């Protein structure tokens, strides 16, 4: 087993007579993955420097030296010239070490009144605020694709399914917007999660605050947070926002998985409702005829990965005593993974849906089965005073008779005294879907109104999230 003594310096070396073991460093280091927090750590440090200056702990000259050093570190990190050292446990340690090298004694004051506990929590919250907004932007982008396709297909219709069995005809636009509204709830959840995490932990210290005259309200404002923490113990131990973000991201992934499953089914020869664009499909290494829906399949598969990220985080948090524990280092990798994978999935699914070629004729032929109008026949009887349960039984018996005796349903309906020609007319192609008139329903008129409502919702979400005129 190895041990570092002279080679490695740490933020906590004063308490120890010797250096850390190689095994400890290898097991505890987070630098390989937390480097993505560098910009947020620098922002937090700049706000802390301003707070220390207001408190009279740093002079203006010292503050200028530290700010210049922070800017230099940021430039080195951006250019890839930053030299990491063995004692750099994480990005926060690395930045402070380098600032002290550049700014001397003034840099050594940077950590005054601050712990890595509140420092890391602050950087992670800043990162989450930005990344959740970016993900919301990508969700809105996908929603706009669905809106454009729904407008494009007009009154075209296809079978609607329950239990994956044909149920009633619905317009294709109505079906596409069903995914759009599910994603709208995801945008709500992303915005709500961002609102709840918009609290600054800076100033909480290790767990108890500070005896120094620091102003957490000021630094919260400097960093653009809506508020500062109310309880310093809670501030450094809270990772609810990580668990909540992972839940929201995993639910978005579940919605993408459902969309992917649909494309997988619809692109089969058996369904034949869509054809994949060459740019958004793959081939087979052995079967030359194949065109595979890999994006859709990976969207389905990645959902399981994100659910795993969420489950792992909840298991990490379960039973932790207050306040900070090193277990909380495990919050970042699942969060970073979920954000990265979902971002890629949203972009890929937007491209997939934007380029799908719908076979509208095949969809409509599949929806024109007379059996799909069974509910319309029952409702016709209801209009004529028949209790619905009796109407349901009557039509169900006609369907059974048609299937068992191989007699066209239209003939049986036309011959029935309670249905006749009016009933048979309901079985004509396109008639059932046109009869769906209730608000929010699948008929053409209701869908036109829904399209307007959906477009207004997208505009509202773009405005409240600060996405501008376009999310592309």
N, C-alpha and C positions, 0 to 999 in steps of 0.2 A: 504494500500500500504506500502511496506517495503522500508527501506533505510539503506544502509551500510555506516558507518562512520569510526569506528576504525578498523573494520575487513578487509576491502578491500583497498589495495593500487593500484594505477594505474600509468601508465606512464605520465599521464597528471594531476595528483592530485594537483600540486602546484597552478594551476589557480583557484581551487574550494575550497570553505570554508567547504563543506561537501562531504560525499561519494555518490556514485551513487545509484540510486533506484534499487530495485530488478527487477522491470519491464524493466528498461533500460538494465541491464545486461542480462536478459533472452532473450531480443529481439535482442541484438547486438552481442552476443557471437558467434564466429565461430570455437571455439576450437573443438567441436565434429567432424567437418569434415576437418579442415585444418591441423590436426595432420600429415597427409600424406606428408606435405611439410617439416617435421622436418629435414630430412637429407639435403635437399637443403638449408634450412635456416642456418643450421650449416656450410655448405660449403660457403655460402655467408658471414657469420660472420667471418670465418677464413680469407677469402680474404680481408675483411674490416680491420681486425686486422693488417694484413701485410701492408695494405695501410696506416693505422694510424701510424704504426711504421716507415715506410719510410718517412712520413711527420713530424716525430719528436713529434707527439702527445702522443704516447705511448713509454715508454722506452723498451729496450729489455727484462728486467726483468718483466715489467708489461705485455708485450705481451706474454711471456711464461706462466705467471699466467692465463691469459685469455684463451690461447690455451688449457692449461691443463683442465681448467674448461669446455670449449666447448667439449673436448674429454670425460670428465666425464659425462656431460649431454647426449651426444650421447650414451654412454654405458648404462646409466639409462633408456633412452627411448627404447633402443633395448631390455633390460631385463625386461621392464615393471615395474621398481621400481621407476620411476619418479613420484614425488608427486605434482599433480596439486593443485592450490589454487584458492579461489573464484575470485581473481582479475585477473586471467589469461584469458584475453579476447580471445586470439588466441595463436597459438603455438609460434609465434614470441615473444609475451610478456612473455610467460611462460619460454622460453629459456633464455631470457635476465635476468629475475628475478632470475632464478637459478644460472646463471653465476655470477651475482653480489653477491649472497649469498656465492658462493664458492671462488670467486677471490677478494671480498671486493672492495675497492676504484678503483682498476684497472678494475674490471668488470663494475663498474658504468661508465667507459669511453667508453664502447663498442659501445654505440649508438651515439658517437660524429660524427657529420657531416653526420648523416644518419637519415632518416625518415622511419617510417613503410611504407610510400608510395613507396619509391624506394626499400625498403627491401622486401616487399611482391611481388612486380612486378618481382624482380630478382629471388626469389625462385620459383615463378610460371613458369617463362620462363625456368629455369633449369629443373624443373619437366616435362614440356612439351617436351623439347628436348629429354629427355630420354624415355618418354612414347610413343611419336610418332615413335621413332625408334623401340621400342618393338612391337608396332602395325604393323609397316611395316614388321617386321620379321614374324609375324603371317600371314599376307596377303601372303607373299612369300611362306610360308609353305603350305597354301591352294592352291596356284598356282601350287606348285610341286605335290600335290595330283592330281590335274586336269591333269597335264602333264603325270604323271604315268598312270592314267586311260586311257587317250587318246592313249598312246602307246600300252597299254594292249589290247584294243578292236580292234586294227588294222583297216581293211577295213569295219567293220560292219557299217550298215547304218540304218537310221530311217527316218520317215517323218519330214521335216522341216515345220514350221508353220508360217503363217502370219494371224493376226486376230483370232488366235487359230483355224484356219482351215488349213487342210493339203495343202501344197503348192508344194514343190519339195523335193525329197529325198536328204539327206545330210549324210555324214559320222558322226558317233557318236563322233569320235575324233574332228572333226571340230566343232560340237556343244559344246563340253566341253571346247574347247579352246576359244570359243566366251566369256565364262565367264572369262577365264584366262586373255584375253586381256583387258576386262573391269577392272579387278583387277589390271592389270599393270598400267592403268591410275591412279588408286587409289594410288599405290605406288609412282608414279610421284608426285601426289598432296601432299602426306605425306612428301616427301623429300623437295618439294618446300616450303611447310608451315614451315617445320623445318628450312630451310635456311633463310626465312624471319623473323622468331622470334629470330634468333641467334644474338641478340643485348642486351648488358648489360645496364640495367637502374641504376645500382649502382653508386651513386655519384650525382644523380639528386636531392636528398634530398626530401623535401616536394613538391617542384615544381620549385625552382629557383637555385639549385646548392648550393654551400657553399663558404663562405669567407675563409675557411681553405685551406691549400695547398695540397688538395687531388688530386689523379691522376686516374680518371675513366678509362683511357686507360690501366693503369697497372692492376687494379682490373678486368677489362674485360678479359684481357689476363690470369690472375690468375684463373679465373673461366672457361676458355675454350670457351668464346664467340668469335665470329668472329669480333665483333666491339662493340664500346660503342655508347650510344645515341648521337644524334646531337642536340636535343632540350629537355631541362629538363622538360618543361611543358608536351610535348608529351610523354616523357618517363614514367611519372607516371600515365597519364590518358589513355594511349593506351591499349586497350584490343582487337584490331583488330585480334591479333594472336589467342585469345581465340575463337572469332567468326569464324575465318577462320578454325581453327582446328575442331570446331564443324561442320562446313559445310562438311569438308573432311570426318569426321567420319560418318556423317549422310548419305553421298553418298555411302560410303563403305557399310553401313547398308542397303541401298536401293538395292545395288547389291546382297547382301546376301539374301534379301527378295525375289528378283526375282529367285535366285537359290532355295530358299526354296519352293516357289510356284511351281516350276517345279517338285521338288521331291514329293510334295503333289499330283499333278496331275498324275505323272507317277506311283505312288504307288497305285493308285486306281484300283479296279477290272476292271473298264472300259478301262483304259489305259493298266495297267499290264506291263509296261516297266521295272520296277525295283521292287526288294524285299528288304525290310529294314532288316538290321542286328539286331538281338535281343538286342545287347548292345546299339544300338542307336535308339530304338523305345520304346514305352510304351504300356501298355494294357488298357483295360477298366475295371472299377469297377463293371460293370453290364453285359457287352457283352463279353463273353469268346472268341469269334472268332476274336476280334479286335487286330490289330497291328497298332498303331497310330504314325504318323510322327511328334511328338511333337517338336523336334529340328527345323524342317523346319517351323512349325507353329510359334514357338517363334521367329525365325529369321525374319519372316514376321512381327510379332507383335512388336518386339523391334525396328524395323525401325521407327515406328510411335513415339516411346518414344524418340529416338535420334533426330528426326525432331522437336519434342517438346522442347528438350534441346536447339537446335539451335534457334528456334523461340523465346523462352524465353530470351535468351541472347541478341538477336538483339533488342527486345523490351526494355530491361534494358538499352542498350547503346543509344537508340534513344533519342536525345534531351538533353543529359547530358552536362552541361556547363563545360568548362575547369576550373581547371585541375582535381584534384582528388575529387571524391564524394564517400560517403560510399555505394552508390548503387553498386559500383564495387566489393564489397564483394560477390555479387550474381554471380560472374563469376565462382566460384570454384565448387559449387555443380553440376551444369549441366555438366561442363567439366569432373569432376571426375566420374560422373554417366555414361557419354557417353563412356569414356575410359574403364571403368570396364565392361560395358555391351557388348561393341564391342569385347573386348578381349575374353570374355567368348563365344560369338557367333562365332568368327573365329575358336577357338579351336574345338567347337562342330561341326561346319559345315565341318571342315577338316576331323574329324572322321566319320561323316555321309557319305561324298562322298567317303572316302577311303574304306568303307565297303559295299557300295551299290552293290547288285547283279543285273547285267543287264540281262534282258531277250532278248538276241540278236535276237533270232528267231522271237519272237513276234514283235519286232521293225521292222525287215526286212519285215515280212508279211504285216504289216501296210503300209510300204513304197512302196510295190510292186503293189499298185493299178494303173491300166493303166492311170487313170486320172492324176496321178502325173507326167506323161510324156508329158502333153499337151504342155508345152513350148518347149520341144524337137521337137515335131511335127511341131510347128510353125517355129522353127529355121531351120528344114529340108527344109521347103518351102522357107525360106529366102535364103538358099544356092542355091536354084533352081531359084532364081531371083524374087520371089514374094515379094512385099512390106510387111513389117512386119505387118502393120495394117490390110491388107487384109488377111494375114496368120492367124493372131489372130482371126479374125472374122470367117474364115473357120473352124478352129479347135474348136472354141467355139460352132459353130453350130453342129459339130459332137458330142461333149460332150452332148449338150442338147438333140439331137436326141437319143443318147444312153440311157440317163437317162429316157426320156419320154416313149420310146418304149421298154425299158428293153432289148435292143440288146447290146451284148458285144462290147465295143469300138473297140477292135481289129478287129472284123469283118467289121465294118464300115470303119476303116482306110485302111484295106487291099483292100476293094472294091473301094476305092476312086482313081480316075485316077491320081491325083497329089501326092498321098502318096504311095499306093500299099504295096508291100512286104517290101520295105525299111522302110516305116513308121511303119508297124506292128512290125518289128524287134526292133524298139525303145521302144516298150512297154514290152519287155521281162524283167523279174525280174533282178534287179541290173544294168541294162544297163544305165538308166538315170544318176545315180550318178557317174558312171565311165566316163561319157562324160564331166563332169565338169572339165575343164583343165586350166582355167585361174588362174594366181597367186592369192593366197588368197581365192580361191574358195573352194568348198566342195568336190571335187574329191580326190581320194586316192593319186595321185601323188602330187597334190598341198598341201595336208595336210601333207605329209611327209616332204616337204620343210618347211611348217609352223611350224612343231614340232621342227625342228632344229633352226628356228628363235626364237621361244618361249624359248627354252632352253638357247640360248645365252642371251636373254633378262633377264632371271632369274639370270644368272651368273653376268651380268652387275649390276643388282639391288643389289644383295648380296654384290658385291664389293663396290659400291658407298655408301651403307648404313652401311658398316662395319659389315656385318652379318656373315662373315666367310664362310667356305665351305658348311655348312648345316644350314638351318633355323629351324631345329627341336629341 
